[in-house]
Amino acid sequence: MKHRILPAVAVLAALSLAACQQAEPEVIDTRAPDPLAAQKEKAAPVELPPAIRGNVAFRCKDNSLLYVEFFDGDKQVKVRSEPGGTPTQLRAPEAGQPYVAEGYSLTGDMEKITVTQPGKGEQSCHA
């Protein structure tokens, strides 16, 4: 009985593989014209978001902590008052000018900053 099952299993396996004939692969013509080419040519150039240069925790004069995320290009920072808090984005019109947002102003670098926040006066902070 054992000798009859083994050949039957082999025949069934061969039949199942024979039924799977491979079709020719689909050829995609990459030389076809782009349907959005005209729109892409008319579109304004896109400015990529700047890369993060560094995250710094600052201790301020009133003994509070301020978490600042600096970006390349010196035109943008994000400020948080707690590590997982909602960031406030501050922008500078030109590199080297103060970063500002409604009620906020920040000047400085990754070692020392001067910041003004809503409800607080101007204070200095250091890393």
Steps between C-alpha positions, in 0.01 A plus 500: 500500500787730585651452156180614320454829692844642431475478116145644514621800702787558255262488202259748665785741578626482139149564362447803725832652389425430134176694527692817600641608168674831520356777287722749324591794726312822437719758329443858608606770259682761704538724198131594503444874544424621852137617512590759767811637323335831406374558855842419646669754272257775606523423872703725726822352639450317826718580800572194710465535876830560672683222680515501878836628616451423869272478803609694808353525850556846650484606866359852518558778754166427676618135542256369237600265219455578133548241224610645166539316170736678260482452122756548222487834323453700823146604404292271721486362855237311698453578869340277767453567868492126582673205328191348334306825475352665195771694315470864400669575171698824481635635172760759408460702179875472436779298657644683801179690580280416803262206473145624559145375536194653665615593851841334456847627415825306515860592423818304555657168414516143632691608813326816617170667405290799597130427485174687547186291555136594546438599863873512579756771447826466316743258664827335420545123491804278466552139391 
